[in-house]
Amino acid sequence: MVVYGINPVAEALRADYPVLKIYVEENFRDRERILPVARRKGIKVVKVGKKKLSEIAKTEKHQGIVAVISPVEPEEFEELVQRTIETNGCLLFLDRIEDPHNLGAIFRSADAFGVVGIVLPKDRSVTVNDTVVKASTGAVFYVPFAIVPSFSTALRKFKEAGGWLVGLESGGKDISSYSLPFPLGLVAGSEGKGLSRTTIKQLDDIVTIPMRGHVNSLNVSNAVAIGLYLVSQQQSK
């Protein structure tokens, strides 16, 4: 996997993720002191021209640095469930997120607000690719995730293990005054269609972010960020 950009590469190093090689532009200004860390870890650093760097990154938005890393691997779903139950925490279920930038932003929020992990369906969902890593600014190296063959089955297993499922969707109860149950499975839907009917049938409840403006909905990554913030506020109490 190729990761580009100063923050994602720096976070991969800080997280001790397997970085195989780093390419930098010949005039790269290392303000974050990335390269000395890489060399101390025994990672090869290669200087190349801007054109070559763009070819490796497959984009010109690489900020002068590209790293080749081992693929970010998912964890076992059962392990994330057990961890959530044991810590009385929050596991985030994402029902068919299709935009890699949205998924990357959600990883950032999940890291910021202490989510145990993220659950993604195998089909009809974006995978954790180079774009997601970049958009997450390296948060994918800290937030574990699982990919499940059946989203519906995963929801059922979480409830059987002792968790509660609450959907984040329009038309529900006001989340700002709602007492969230823990261990919690917060479930968010796709960008255009929201939660599927099959998913809604398995939920214990649905909560909604109250809005006062003229736009009738938030971007899914923004909605999840607000939802996770309110979850973390209740957890801290």
Residue pairs with C-beta under 8 A, 6 or more apart in sequence:
1 68
1 69
1 70
1 71
1 72
1 129
1 130
1 133
2 56
2 57
2 58
2 66
2 67
2 68
2 69
2 130
3 9
3 12
3 66
3 67
3 68
3 69
3 130
3 133
3 134
4 57
4 59
4 61
4 62
4 63
4 65
4 66
4 67
4 130
4 134
5 61
5 62
5 63
5 65
5 134
5 137
6 31
6 32
6 34
6 63
6 64
6 65
7 137
7 138
8 67
8 133
8 134
8 136
8 137
8 138
9 19
9 22
9 34
9 65
9 66
9 67
9 138
10 32
10 34
10 138
11 137
11 138
11 139
11 141
11 142
12 19
12 67
12 69
12 138
12 141
13 19
13 34
13 37
13 38
13 41
13 43
14 138
15 138
15 141
15 142
17 69
17 70
17 72
17 141
18 69
18 70
19 38
19 41
19 43
19 67
19 68
19 69
20 43
20 67
20 68
20 69
20 70
21 43
21 44
21 45
21 46
21 67
21 68
22 34
22 35
22 38
22 43
22 44
22 45
22 46
22 65
22 66
22 67
22 68
23 45
23 46
23 47
23 48
23 52
23 53
23 56
23 65
23 66
23 67
23 68
24 30
24 35
24 45
24 46
24 47
24 48
24 53
24 64
24 65
24 66
25 47
25 48
25 49
25 50
25 53
25 64
25 65
26 47
26 48
26 49
26 50
27 64
28 47
28 64
28 65
29 64
30 36
34 65
35 45
38 45
39 45
48 56
50 64
53 62
53 64
53 66
54 60
54 62
56 66
57 66
58 130
72 128
72 133
72 140
72 141
74 128
74 144
74 145
74 146
74 147
75 117
75 144
75 145
75 146
76 146
77 119
77 146
77 148
77 154
77 157
78 157
79 146
80 91
80 116
80 117
80 119
80 144
80 146
81 91
81 157
81 158
81 161
81 163
82 161
83 89
83 116
83 117
84 90
84 91
84 116
84 117
84 158
84 163
84 183
84 184
84 185
85 161
85 162
85 163
85 183
87 116
87 183
88 182
88 183
89 114
89 115
89 116
89 182
89 183
89 184
89 235
90 114
90 115
90 116
90 182
90 183
90 184
90 185
90 186
90 228
90 231
90 232
90 235
91 115
91 116
91 117
91 118
91 119
91 158
91 163
91 183
91 184
91 185
91 186
92 106
92 110
92 115
92 117
92 118
92 119
92 185
92 186
92 188
92 224
92 228
93 118
93 119
93 151
93 154
93 155
93 158
93 165
93 185
93 186
93 187
93 188
94 103
94 106
94 118
94 119
94 120
94 121
94 125
94 187
94 188
95 121
95 151
95 187
95 188
95 189
95 190
95 195
95 196
95 199
96 121
96 124
96 125
96 151
96 189
96 190
96 193
96 196
97 103
97 106
97 120
97 125
97 126
97 188
97 190
97 191
97 220
98 124
98 125
98 126
98 190
98 191
99 126
99 191
100 126
100 129
100 131
100 132
100 135
101 131
101 135
101 221
102 191
102 219
102 220
102 221
103 126
103 128
103 132
103 135
103 136
103 221
104 131
104 132
104 133
104 134
104 135
104 136
104 137
104 139
104 140
105 135
105 136
105 221
105 225
106 118
106 188
106 220
106 221
106 224
106 225
107 118
107 132
107 135
107 136
107 139
107 140
107 143
107 145
108 135
108 136
108 137
108 139
109 115
109 221
109 224
109 225
109 228
109 229
110 117
110 118
110 139
110 143
110 228
111 136
111 139
111 142
111 143
112 225
112 228
113 228
113 229
113 231
113 232
114 232
114 235
115 143
115 228
116 144
117 143
117 144
117 145
117 146
118 143
118 144
118 145
118 146
119 145
119 146
119 148
119 151
119 154
120 127
120 128
120 145
120 146
120 147
120 148
121 147
121 148
121 149
121 150
121 151
121 154
122 147
122 148
122 149
126 132
127 147
128 140
128 145
132 140
133 140
146 154
148 154
151 199
152 198
152 199
152 202
155 165
155 185
155 187
155 199
155 202
156 202
158 165
158 185
159 165
159 185
159 202
159 204
162 183
163 183
163 184
163 185
164 181
164 182
164 183
164 184
164 185
164 204
165 185
165 187
165 202
165 203
165 204
166 180
166 181
166 184
166 185
166 186
166 187
166 203
166 204
166 205
166 206
166 207
167 187
167 188
167 189
167 195
167 199
167 200
167 203
167 205
167 206
167 207
168 175
168 186
168 187
168 188
168 189
168 206
168 207
168 208
168 209
168 223
168 224
168 227
169 189
169 194
169 195
169 200
169 206
169 207
169 208
170 194
170 208
170 216
170 217
171 206
171 208
172 205
172 206
172 207
172 208
173 205
173 206
173 207
173 208
174 207
174 208
174 210
175 207
175 208
175 209
175 210
175 227
175 230
176 209
176 210
176 230
178 205
178 207
179 234
180 207
180 230
180 231
180 234
181 204
182 235
184 231
186 224
186 227
186 228
186 231
187 195
187 199
187 203
188 195
188 220
188 223
188 224
188 227
189 195
189 196
189 199
189 220
190 220
191 219
191 220
195 203
200 206
207 227
209 218
209 223
209 226
209 227
211 218
217 223
218 226
